[in-house]
Amino acid sequence: MIATNAALLTFALGFLTLTALLCALLARRVLGKASVGIGALEGNITRVTNATPGAMIRSRERLKELGSATEHALWSMTRFDRRIEALRSAIAARRVELEKRRATLVSARSNVERVKSGIRLLIRVIELRRTILG
C-alpha cells in the first residue's frame, strides 16, 4: 500500500510538474506577446512625449499669430464701421438736400406749366384779335 501511495504521490507530483511547466510555457508566450505590445506602447509614448514640447511651442506661436491677426481684424472692422457710419451720415444729408432740390424742381415744373398755359392763352387772344380786326 505504501508503494501504491508512493506511486500515486509520484504520479500526482509529475502531473503537477507537467501542469506547472505547461502553465509556465503559456505564461511565457502570453507575457512575450504582452512584452512586445508594451514595448511598442512605450515607443509610442516616448515619441509622443518627445514631440509634445515642440508641438506646444508651435501651438503657442500659432495662437500668438492668430491673436494678433484677430486683433488686426477687429481694428480693421472698427475703422470700417466708422467709415460706414460717416458714409451713412453723408448719404442721409445728401438725401435731405436732394429732397429739397426735388421739391424745387416740382415747384418749377408747376410754374413752367402755368407760364405755358398763360402763353397759350395769350396766343389765342392774339389770334382772336386778328380774326376780329381782320
Secondary structure, DSSP 8 states (H G I E B T S, - for coil): -HHHHHHHHHHHHHHHHHHHHHHHHHHHHHHHHHHHHHHHHHHHHHHHHHHHHHHHHHHHHHHHHHHHHHHHHHHHHHHHHHHHHHHHHHHHHHHHHHHHHHHHHHHHHHHHHHHHHHHHHHHHHHHHHHHHH-
